[in-house]
Amino acid sequence: MVRDDRIILDADLARLYGVSVSAFNQAVRRNRARFPSDFMFQLTAEEWAALRSQSVILKAGPGRHRKYLPYAFTEHGAVQAANVLRSRRATTMSVHVVRAFVRMRQALAVRGEFGTRLRELERALLALDLKTDARFEEVIDAVRALMQPREKPRRPIGFVPLQERKANKS
């Protein structure tokens, strides 16, 4: 989620559609009129830094860093990109991209509905004066904690050298 939109980055779309990132972005630039701001936008440096820190996508080595800030595509922009590329794979993958966005929308709706039902349960407990029971408070607090997104991963993802693992244990 960036700017309150579910997005997919240009590099991920290029990989899905089977083209290089530079070829993908060139096709998009040549057809800029097909991508209004609600279909595609370029990330700011702060947004890009936040995404990089969340998913550890920075690779080591010379020439491995992006020169330019990536483009973010909404559901409509991802489908429009398939139309611009006009390859069989792009057409096939656009169907998968649409399905993935639909699943994300459904998951977010379920989460929102669950939060609404939790608030209704709290109101019912207050009406019955059962809220004072510590067991009910613990259950509601536990469910609220599960609904909150994690700020940091539990452990680092990827390879951790043996020396670091030993140092962290002691």
N, C-alpha and C positions, 0 to 999 in steps of 0.2 A: 504494500500500500504506500503510495507516494501521492501527496496532494489530494488525499481522500479518493484516489482512484486505484483500482487494481491494475497493475502494469506488468509488462514483460519488457526486458531490455533488448536493445538492438542486437547484441551479440547472441543472446539466446534465440531470438527469432531467426537470425542468420543461420545458426547451427541447425535449428529445426527445418528450415527451408533448404538446407544443403548448399549454401553459398557462403563466400567469405564475408566478413563484417564490412570490409571496404566496398565490395560489390553491392551488398545489401544497401548500405547507406547511400551509395552513388545512385542506385535506382530510386530510392526515396527522394533524394535531392532533385533528381530530374523530374519527378512527379509531385513536387511540393504542394501544388494546388489540391491534391487528393488527400492531404493530411492536415486538416485544421487542428487547432490547439486542443480540441477535445479528443482527437485521435492520437496525437503524438506531441511530445514536448521534450526539450533538452533539459537534462537534470542540472541543477546548480551544483557548485563545488561541495556545498554542505550536504546536499542530498546524496551525492555520489560517495562522499566520505562515510556517511551513515550506512549506506548499503554495503560498502566494502567492508566495514567493520562488522556487520551482521553476518556476512556470508563468507568471509575470508577468501575473496576472489583475486587478491593480488598475488601475482606469480613473481618468482625471483628471476634475476638475470637481465642482461641488457636487451633492450628492444621489446620487452614483455609488457610494458606499461602503456596504457592508452594515452595518446597525445591530446585527444579531445574528449569532452564530457559526453557520455553516452546519451542516446535518445531512449525515451520511455514510450511504449506503445500501449494504449488502452485496448480493450477487446475489439473495438471497431477498427482501430489502427492496425492491429495484427492481421485482421482479415483483409483490410485494404492493401497491406503489404503483399499478401499472396496474389492479389489482382495485379499489382505492379510487376511482380516477378514473372508471372505467367508460365511457370513450369508445372509439370504434372505433380512433382513432389510438393511444391508450394500449395497447390490446390488441395491435395490430400491432407497436408499438415494443417491447413487453415481450418479444416473440419475439427481436427484434434484440439487446436487452440481454442476454438469456440466452445467445445465441450469442457475443456479445462476451466475456462472462465465461468461457465454455467455452474460447474461443481463448486468453484470458490464462492460464487454468489449464494448457492444453497447452504454451504457450510457457515457462511457469515449470518445468513438468515436464521439458521438453527440456533446459533450462539445467541443472537439477539432475542429470539423467542424464549430461550432458556432463562435469560436474565429477567425477562418480563415475568415469567412464571415464578421465579425465585422471589421477586418483589411482591407478587400476589400472595405467595405462601407466607411471607413475613407479615403482611397486613392481616391475613387470617389468624396467624398466631397471636398478633397483638390484640385482635378482637376477642380472642378466646383467653387472653391473658396467660398464654403459655410461653410467651417470649421470656419470661423471667426464669424459666427452667434453663439451667446452664447447658444441658445436653443439646437443646434446640439451637442455642446460640453457637455452640461449637460446630454443629453440622452446617449451619448457614455460613459461618466464617470459613469453614473448610471448602465449601462449594464456591464461595466468592474467590478464594485464593486460587482454586483451579481455573476459574474463568479469566484471571488476569494473565496477560502475556508475560512471558519470562523476559527479564531485563538482560540477563547474561546466560549463556549456555552453561550447563552443569560442569562440563569439562571441555577442554579444547578438542576441536575436530581435526583429525589428520595424524600424521606421524609425530610421535614424541620420542626423541632419542633416549636410550636407556639411561644415560647419565642424569638427564633431567627427571626421569621418573623416580630414580633412586633418591635424588636430592629432594624431590617434593614429598616423599614418604617420610623422610627423617625430620 
